[in-house]
Amino acid sequence: MRLSKERVRHIAESVVARLVQDGHVALGGAQKVLVEAVHQAVTDELMVEDRLNNEVRQLLKAYEHQIEAGQVDYQKMFTMIKQKLVRERGIIL
């Protein structure tokens, strides 16, 4: 994840505070509950790319010998596989 947990927490708190301030959300309970929900949603969304990158690394292990022999460029192959998976799955990064 590109952002620290503290930064994500700050973003969640800011979003909720702004929604409440502007009257877009009326809280029936503790603001902390909504902050937690927003924090989790943002974290889940940010982790999509991390999970995708891990999957691409696993797929590239099949080409380990070709990469070591210089027959395949790791970064180029990584990018190609990642783009293909993003298109196939309709992922927005």
N, CA, C and O atoms as a MOPAC input file, in Angstrom:
PM7 MOZYME 1SCF
protein

 N      0.84800 1    -1.16400 1     0.00000 1
 C      0.00000 1     0.00000 1     0.00000 1
 C      0.89800 1     1.23200 1     0.00000 1
 O      1.86300 1     1.31300 1     0.76100 1
 N      0.57700 1     2.16000 1    -0.83700 1
 C      1.41700 1     3.33500 1    -1.01200 1
 C      1.28200 1     4.35600 1     0.11100 1
 O      2.17600 1     5.17900 1     0.30400 1
 N      0.19700 1     4.31600 1     0.84100 1
 C     -0.02700 1     5.25500 1     1.92900 1
 C      0.09900 1     4.52400 1     3.25900 1
 O     -0.24500 1     3.34800 1     3.37700 1
 N      0.60100 1     5.24900 1     4.25800 1
 C      0.70600 1     4.64600 1     5.58500 1
 C     -0.68300 1     4.52100 1     6.20600 1
 O     -1.62400 1     5.20100 1     5.79500 1
 N     -0.79400 1     3.65100 1     7.19000 1
 C     -2.07300 1     3.47300 1     7.87500 1
 C     -2.51400 1     4.77000 1     8.53800 1
 O     -3.70300 1     5.08500 1     8.58200 1
 N     -1.54500 1     5.51600 1     9.05300 1
 C     -1.85900 1     6.78700 1     9.69500 1
 C     -2.42000 1     7.79100 1     8.68400 1
 O     -3.34900 1     8.53900 1     8.99000 1
 N     -1.85100 1     7.79700 1     7.49100 1
 C     -2.32400 1     8.71000 1     6.44700 1
 C     -3.73300 1     8.32800 1     6.00500 1
 O     -4.57600 1     9.20100 1     5.79700 1
 N     -3.99000 1     7.03900 1     5.86400 1
 C     -5.33000 1     6.57800 1     5.48900 1
 C     -6.32900 1     6.95600 1     6.58100 1
 O     -7.44400 1     7.38600 1     6.28400 1
 N     -5.93300 1     6.79500 1     7.83600 1
 C     -6.80300 1     7.17300 1     8.95800 1
 C     -7.13000 1     8.67300 1     8.87700 1
 O     -8.28200 1     9.07200 1     9.04700 1
 N     -6.11900 1     9.48600 1     8.61900 1
 C     -6.32100 1    10.93400 1     8.51000 1
 C     -7.27500 1    11.26600 1     7.35800 1
 O     -8.14700 1    12.12300 1     7.50000 1
 N     -7.10900 1    10.59800 1     6.23700 1
 C     -7.98800 1    10.81500 1     5.08000 1
 C     -9.43100 1    10.45200 1     5.44900 1
 O    -10.36300 1    11.19600 1     5.14500 1
 N     -9.60200 1     9.31200 1     6.10200 1
 C    -10.94500 1     8.87100 1     6.49500 1
 C    -11.58600 1     9.87600 1     7.44400 1
 O    -12.75700 1    10.22300 1     7.28800 1
 N    -10.82600 1    10.34100 1     8.42000 1
 C    -11.35500 1    11.33300 1     9.36600 1
 C    -11.72600 1    12.63200 1     8.65500 1
 O    -12.75700 1    13.23400 1     8.95400 1
 N    -10.89500 1    13.05600 1     7.72600 1
 C    -11.16400 1    14.29200 1     6.98100 1
 C    -12.40800 1    14.17100 1     6.11400 1
 O    -13.23000 1    15.08600 1     6.06400 1
 N    -12.54500 1    13.03200 1     5.42800 1
 C    -13.70600 1    12.80800 1     4.56200 1
 C    -14.98800 1    12.82800 1     5.38700 1
 O    -15.95900 1    13.49000 1     5.01900 1
 N    -14.98800 1    12.10900 1     6.48800 1
 C    -16.19400 1    12.04800 1     7.32700 1
 C    -16.50600 1    13.42500 1     7.90100 1
 O    -17.66200 1    13.84800 1     7.88900 1
 N    -15.50800 1    14.12100 1     8.39500 1
 C    -15.73200 1    15.45700 1     8.95700 1
 C    -16.32500 1    16.38800 1     7.90900 1
 O    -17.23700 1    17.15800 1     8.21000 1
 N    -15.82000 1    16.32500 1     6.69400 1
 C    -16.31900 1    17.19100 1     5.61700 1
 C    -17.74400 1    16.81900 1     5.22500 1
 O    -18.57200 1    17.70000 1     4.99200 1
 N    -18.03900 1    15.52500 1     5.15100 1
 C    -19.39700 1    15.08600 1     4.82300 1
 C    -20.40800 1    15.55900 1     5.86800 1
 O    -21.50500 1    16.00200 1     5.52900 1
 N    -20.02900 1    15.45900 1     7.12600 1
 C    -20.90500 1    15.90200 1     8.20800 1
 C    -21.03800 1    17.42600 1     8.17600 1
 O    -22.14200 1    17.95900 1     8.28400 1
 N    -19.91800 1    18.11800 1     8.03000 1
 C    -19.89800 1    19.58500 1     8.01100 1
 C    -20.76800 1    20.14800 1     6.88900 1
 O    -21.50000 1    21.11800 1     7.08700 1
 N    -20.68100 1    19.53200 1     5.71200 1
 C    -21.43900 1    20.02900 1     4.55900 1
 C    -22.88300 1    19.52800 1     4.53500 1
 O    -23.63800 1    19.87300 1     3.62500 1
 N    -23.27400 1    18.72500 1     5.51500 1
 C    -24.64500 1    18.25700 1     5.61200 1
 C    -24.99600 1    17.11100 1     4.68200 1
 O    -26.17400 1    16.82900 1     4.46100 1
 N    -23.97700 1    16.44100 1     4.13100 1
 C    -24.23100 1    15.31300 1     3.23700 1
 C    -24.54800 1    14.03500 1     4.00300 1
 O    -25.12000 1    13.09300 1     3.45400 1
 N    -24.16700 1    14.01400 1     5.28600 1
 C    -24.37600 1    12.84100 1     6.12400 1
 C    -24.91600 1    13.30900 1     7.47000 1
 O    -24.38300 1    14.23900 1     8.07500 1
 N    -25.96800 1    12.66200 1     7.92600 1
 C    -26.49400 1    12.91600 1     9.26700 1
 C    -26.18800 1    11.67100 1    10.09900 1
 O    -26.65100 1    10.57400 1     9.78600 1
 N    -25.42800 1    11.84900 1    11.12800 1
 C    -25.00900 1    10.70800 1    11.94800 1
 C    -26.07300 1    10.37800 1    12.99000 1
 O    -26.58600 1    11.25500 1    13.68400 1
 N    -26.38700 1     9.09000 1    13.07800 1
 C    -27.32800 1     8.62200 1    14.09000 1
 C    -26.58800 1     7.98100 1    15.24800 1
 O    -27.18500 1     7.61600 1    16.26000 1
 N    -25.28700 1     7.85100 1    15.08700 1
 C    -24.46500 1     7.23500 1    16.11600 1
 C    -23.13300 1     7.95100 1    16.19700 1
 O    -23.01000 1     9.12300 1    15.83800 1
 N    -22.15000 1     7.22700 1    16.67100 1
 C    -20.81800 1     7.80800 1    16.85300 1
 C    -20.13000 1     8.01700 1    15.50300 1
 O    -20.18700 1     7.16100 1    14.62000 1
 N    -19.48900 1     9.15600 1    15.36700 1
 C    -18.75100 1     9.47700 1    14.14000 1
 C    -17.61700 1     8.47600 1    13.93700 1
 O    -17.21800 1     8.20300 1    12.80500 1
 N    -17.10700 1     7.93800 1    15.02700 1
 C    -15.99600 1     6.98400 1    14.98300 1
 C    -16.35500 1     5.75000 1    14.15100 1
 O    -15.49500 1     5.20000 1    13.46300 1
 N    -17.60000 1     5.31800 1    14.20500 1
 C    -18.04000 1     4.14000 1    13.45300 1
 C    -17.95000 1     4.40500 1    11.95300 1
 O    -17.48600 1     3.55400 1    11.19500 1
 N    -18.39100 1     5.57500 1    11.53200 1
 C    -18.32000 1     5.93000 1    10.11400 1
 C    -16.86700 1     6.10300 1     9.67500 1
 O    -16.50400 1     5.70600 1     8.56700 1
 N    -16.04200 1     6.68500 1    10.52600 1
 C    -14.62000 1     6.83200 1    10.20300 1
 C    -13.99400 1     5.46500 1     9.98400 1
 O    -13.21300 1     5.28500 1     9.05000 1
 N    -14.32500 1     4.50600 1    10.82500 1
 C    -13.79500 1     3.14300 1    10.67800 1
 C    -14.23600 1     2.51600 1     9.36100 1
 O    -13.44200 1     1.86300 1     8.68300 1
 N    -15.49200 1     2.71300 1     9.00100 1
 C    -16.01100 1     2.15000 1     7.74600 1
 C    -15.30800 1     2.76700 1     6.54200 1
 O    -14.93300 1     2.05800 1     5.60800 1
 N    -15.13000 1     4.07500 1     6.56100 1
 C    -14.43400 1     4.74800 1     5.45800 1
 C    -12.97500 1     4.30600 1     5.41700 1
 O    -12.42700 1     4.05900 1     4.34200 1
 N    -12.35200 1     4.20700 1     6.57800 1
 C    -10.95200 1     3.75300 1     6.65900 1
 C    -10.80300 1     2.37000 1     6.03600 1
 O     -9.87000 1     2.12800 1     5.27000 1
 N    -11.71200 1     1.47100 1     6.36200 1
 C    -11.64400 1     0.10500 1     5.83200 1
 C    -11.87100 1     0.09400 1     4.32900 1
 O    -11.19800 1    -0.64100 1     3.60600 1
 N    -12.80900 1     0.90000 1     3.85600 1
 C    -13.10000 1     0.95200 1     2.41700 1
 C    -11.89300 1     1.47600 1     1.64200 1
 O    -11.54500 1     0.93300 1     0.59300 1
 N    -11.26100 1     2.51800 1     2.15000 1
 C    -10.08300 1     3.08700 1     1.48100 1
 C     -8.93000 1     2.08100 1     1.50200 1
 O     -8.24700 1     1.88900 1     0.49500 1
 N     -8.72200 1     1.45300 1     2.63800 1
 C     -7.65200 1     0.45800 1     2.75900 1
 C     -7.87200 1    -0.69200 1     1.78600 1
 O     -6.94100 1    -1.10700 1     1.09500 1
 N     -9.09100 1    -1.20900 1     1.72800 1
 C     -9.40800 1    -2.31300 1     0.81000 1
 C     -9.12600 1    -1.91700 1    -0.63500 1
 O     -8.57000 1    -2.70000 1    -1.40500 1
 N     -9.51000 1    -0.70600 1    -0.99200 1
 C     -9.32100 1    -0.24100 1    -2.36500 1
 C     -7.83400 1    -0.08200 1    -2.69300 1
 O     -7.39800 1    -0.42000 1    -3.79300 1
 N     -7.07000 1     0.42700 1    -1.74700 1
 C     -5.63400 1     0.60500 1    -1.97700 1
 C     -4.90000 1    -0.73400 1    -2.07400 1
 O     -3.86700 1    -0.83600 1    -2.73700 1
 N     -5.43000 1    -1.73900 1    -1.42200 1
 C     -4.77000 1    -3.03800 1    -1.40900 1
 C     -5.03200 1    -3.84500 1    -2.67600 1
 O     -4.38600 1    -4.86900 1    -2.89800 1
 N     -5.96200 1    -3.40400 1    -3.50300 1
 C     -6.24600 1    -4.10500 1    -4.76000 1
 C     -4.97700 1    -4.18700 1    -5.60500 1
 O     -4.65100 1    -5.24800 1    -6.13600 1
 N     -4.26900 1    -3.07700 1    -5.72900 1
 C     -3.05300 1    -3.07500 1    -6.54400 1
 C     -1.95500 1    -3.91900 1    -5.90400 1
 O     -1.19300 1    -4.57600 1    -6.61400 1
 N     -1.86100 1    -3.91100 1    -4.58200 1
 C     -0.87000 1    -4.74900 1    -3.90400 1
 C     -1.12800 1    -6.22800 1    -4.18800 1
 O     -0.20000 1    -6.98200 1    -4.48100 1
 N     -2.38400 1    -6.63200 1    -4.09900 1
 C     -2.71700 1    -8.04600 1    -4.37200 1
 C     -2.44200 1    -8.39700 1    -5.83100 1
 O     -1.95800 1    -9.48900 1    -6.13200 1
 N     -2.75100 1    -7.47400 1    -6.73100 1
 C     -2.49700 1    -7.69800 1    -8.14900 1
 C     -0.99500 1    -7.84100 1    -8.40400 1
 O     -0.57300 1    -8.74000 1    -9.13100 1
 N     -0.18800 1    -6.95800 1    -7.80900 1
 C      1.26700 1    -7.04100 1    -7.97900 1
 C      1.80700 1    -8.37100 1    -7.46900 1
 O      2.68500 1    -8.96400 1    -8.09600 1
 N      1.29400 1    -8.84200 1    -6.34200 1
 C      1.73000 1   -10.14000 1    -5.80800 1
 C      1.36200 1   -11.27500 1    -6.75200 1
 O      2.14300 1   -12.20700 1    -6.94500 1
 N      0.18300 1   -11.19800 1    -7.33400 1
 C     -0.23700 1   -12.22200 1    -8.28200 1
 C      0.65600 1   -12.22500 1    -9.51800 1
 O      1.02600 1   -13.28900 1   -10.01400 1
 N      1.00500 1   -11.04000 1   -10.01800 1
 C      1.88800 1   -10.94400 1   -11.18900 1
 C      3.25300 1   -11.53500 1   -10.85200 1
 O      3.82900 1   -12.25500 1   -11.66700 1
 N      3.77500 1   -11.24200 1    -9.66600 1
 C      5.07700 1   -11.81400 1    -9.25800 1
 C      5.02200 1   -13.33600 1    -9.24200 1
 O      5.96500 1   -14.00400 1    -9.66400 1
 N      3.90000 1   -13.88200 1    -8.74700 1
 C      3.75100 1   -15.33100 1    -8.72200 1
 C      3.72100 1   -15.90100 1   -10.13900 1
 O      4.33300 1   -16.93500 1   -10.40800 1
 N      3.01600 1   -15.23500 1   -11.03300 1
 C      2.95900 1   -15.69700 1   -12.42300 1
 C      4.33100 1   -15.62700 1   -13.08400 1
 O      4.66300 1   -16.48100 1   -13.90600 1
 N      5.12000 1   -14.63500 1   -12.74100 1
 C      6.44500 1   -14.47400 1   -13.34500 1
 C      7.44700 1   -15.53000 1   -12.87500 1
 O      8.48000 1   -15.73200 1   -13.51300 1
 N      7.15100 1   -16.19300 1   -11.77900 1
 C      8.05200 1   -17.25400 1   -11.31300 1
 C      8.19000 1   -18.36100 1   -12.35800 1
 O      9.20600 1   -19.05400 1   -12.39500 1
 N      7.17900 1   -18.52900 1   -13.20100 1
 C      7.23200 1   -19.53300 1   -14.26500 1
 C      8.27800 1   -19.17400 1   -15.31400 1
 O      8.74400 1   -20.04200 1   -16.05200 1
 N      8.64400 1   -17.90300 1   -15.38100 1
 C      9.61700 1   -17.43500 1   -16.37700 1
 C     10.97000 1   -17.12500 1   -15.74200 1
 O     11.80100 1   -16.44600 1   -16.34500 1
 N     11.18400 1   -17.61300 1   -14.54900 1
 C     12.39500 1   -17.31400 1   -13.78900 1
 C     13.67400 1   -17.63600 1   -14.56200 1
 O     14.60900 1   -16.83500 1   -14.56000 1
 N     13.73000 1   -18.78100 1   -15.21200 1
 C     14.94200 1   -19.17800 1   -15.94000 1
 C     15.20200 1   -18.26800 1   -17.14100 1
 O     16.34500 1   -17.89300 1   -17.40400 1
 N     14.15000 1   -17.91800 1   -17.86000 1
 C     14.30800 1   -17.02700 1   -19.01800 1
 C     14.72700 1   -15.62600 1   -18.57500 1
 O     15.51300 1   -14.96400 1   -19.25300 1
 N     14.20900 1   -15.18600 1   -17.45400 1
 C     14.56700 1   -13.86500 1   -16.93700 1
 C     16.03200 1   -13.85000 1   -16.52200 1
 O     16.76800 1   -12.91700 1   -16.84500 1
 N     16.45100 1   -14.89000 1   -15.80400 1
 C     17.84700 1   -14.97800 1   -15.36500 1
 C     18.80000 1   -15.08500 1   -16.54800 1
 O     19.91900 1   -14.57500 1   -16.49400 1
 N     18.36500 1   -15.73900 1   -17.60400 1
 C     19.20700 1   -15.90600 1   -18.79300 1
 C     19.18500 1   -14.66400 1   -19.68300 1
 O     19.89000 1   -14.60300 1   -20.69000 1
 N     18.38100 1   -13.68600 1   -19.30900 1
 C     18.32500 1   -12.45800 1   -20.09100 1
 C     17.44300 1   -12.55000 1   -21.31800 1
 O     17.45100 1   -11.64600 1   -22.15400 1
 N     16.69000 1   -13.61400 1   -21.44100 1
 C     15.80900 1   -13.79000 1   -22.59900 1
 C     14.52400 1   -12.97200 1   -22.46200 1
 O     13.88500 1   -12.62900 1   -23.45700 1
 N     14.15900 1   -12.66600 1   -21.22600 1
 C     12.93500 1   -11.92300 1   -20.95800 1
 C     13.25700 1   -10.78900 1   -19.98800 1
 O     13.93200 1   -11.00100 1   -18.98000 1
 N     12.77800 1    -9.59400 1   -20.29200 1
 C     12.95900 1    -8.44500 1   -19.41300 1
 C     11.87800 1    -8.47800 1   -18.32800 1
 O     10.68600 1    -8.40300 1   -18.62800 1
 N     12.30300 1    -8.59100 1   -17.07200 1
 C     11.36600 1    -8.74400 1   -15.95100 1
 C     10.37400 1    -7.58400 1   -15.88900 1
 O      9.16700 1    -7.80900 1   -15.80700 1
 N     10.86600 1    -6.36200 1   -15.92700 1
 C      9.99100 1    -5.20700 1   -15.77300 1
 C      8.98900 1    -5.09400 1   -16.91800 1
 O      7.82200 1    -4.76500 1   -16.70400 1
 N      9.44700 1    -5.36300 1   -18.11500 1
 C      8.55800 1    -5.29300 1   -19.27800 1
 C      7.47500 1    -6.37000 1   -19.17300 1
 O      6.30000 1    -6.10400 1   -19.43100 1
 N      7.87400 1    -7.57100 1   -18.79700 1
 C      6.93000 1    -8.67600 1   -18.65100 1
 C      5.95000 1    -8.39600 1   -17.49900 1
 O      4.75600 1    -8.67100 1   -17.61800 1
 N      6.45500 1    -7.85500 1   -16.39600 1
 C      5.61800 1    -7.50700 1   -15.25000 1
 C      4.52200 1    -6.53200 1   -15.68000 1
 O      3.34600 1    -6.72600 1   -15.37100 1
 N      4.92400 1    -5.48800 1   -16.39400 1
 C      3.98300 1    -4.47000 1   -16.85200 1
 C      2.95800 1    -5.05800 1   -17.81100 1
 O      1.76900 1    -4.75100 1   -17.71300 1
 N      3.40400 1    -5.89300 1   -18.73100 1
 C      2.48700 1    -6.48900 1   -19.70600 1
 C      1.44800 1    -7.37700 1   -19.01600 1
 O      0.25800 1    -7.29100 1   -19.31800 1
 N      1.89500 1    -8.22000 1   -18.10100 1
 C      0.97700 1    -9.12300 1   -17.40500 1
 C      0.00400 1    -8.32000 1   -16.54700 1
 O     -1.19100 1    -8.61200 1   -16.51700 1
 N      0.51700 1    -7.31500 1   -15.85500 1
 C     -0.33600 1    -6.49900 1   -14.99700 1
 C     -1.40100 1    -5.78600 1   -15.82900 1
 O     -2.57000 1    -5.77100 1   -15.44300 1
 N     -1.02400 1    -5.20100 1   -16.95300 1
 C     -1.98200 1    -4.51700 1   -17.81600 1
 C     -3.03800 1    -5.48100 1   -18.33600 1
 O     -4.21700 1    -5.13700 1   -18.42400 1
 N     -2.60700 1    -6.69200 1   -18.68100 1
 C     -3.54600 1    -7.69900 1   -19.18300 1
 C     -4.56900 1    -8.06600 1   -18.10900 1
 O     -5.76400 1    -8.14900 1   -18.39000 1
 N     -4.09900 1    -8.28700 1   -16.87900 1
 C     -5.00900 1    -8.63600 1   -15.79700 1
 C     -5.96000 1    -7.48500 1   -15.46800 1
 O     -7.13400 1    -7.70700 1   -15.17500 1
 N     -5.45100 1    -6.27100 1   -15.51900 1
 C     -6.29700 1    -5.09800 1   -15.25600 1
 C     -7.41100 1    -5.01200 1   -16.29000 1
 O     -8.56900 1    -4.77900 1   -15.94300 1
 N     -7.06600 1    -5.19900 1   -17.55000 1
 C     -8.08600 1    -5.16400 1   -18.60800 1
 C     -9.10700 1    -6.28100 1   -18.44600 1
 O    -10.31400 1    -6.04600 1   -18.50800 1
 N     -8.61300 1    -7.50200 1   -18.23700 1
 C     -9.50000 1    -8.66500 1   -18.12900 1
 C    -10.46600 1    -8.55200 1   -16.96400 1
 O    -11.62200 1    -8.96100 1   -17.06500 1
 N     -9.99300 1    -7.99900 1   -15.86100 1
 C    -10.80300 1    -7.93700 1   -14.64200 1
 C    -11.52900 1    -6.61700 1   -14.45900 1
 O    -12.33000 1    -6.46500 1   -13.53700 1
 N    -11.25200 1    -5.66700 1   -15.33300 1
 C    -11.90000 1    -4.36600 1   -15.22100 1
 C    -11.50800 1    -3.61400 1   -13.95700 1
 O    -12.31900 1    -2.90000 1   -13.36800 1
 N    -10.26200 1    -3.78300 1   -13.55200 1
 C     -9.76100 1    -3.13200 1   -12.34400 1
 C     -9.40300 1    -1.68600 1   -12.66400 1
 O     -8.81800 1    -1.39500 1   -13.70700 1
 N     -9.75700 1    -0.80000 1   -11.76800 1
 C     -9.37700 1     0.60600 1   -11.90400 1
 C     -8.30000 1     0.87800 1   -10.87000 1
 O     -8.52300 1     0.72700 1    -9.66900 1
 N     -7.13200 1     1.28000 1   -11.34600 1
 C     -6.02000 1     1.56000 1   -10.43200 1
 C     -5.83600 1     3.03900 1   -10.23300 1
 O     -4.94400 1     3.45600 1    -9.49400 1

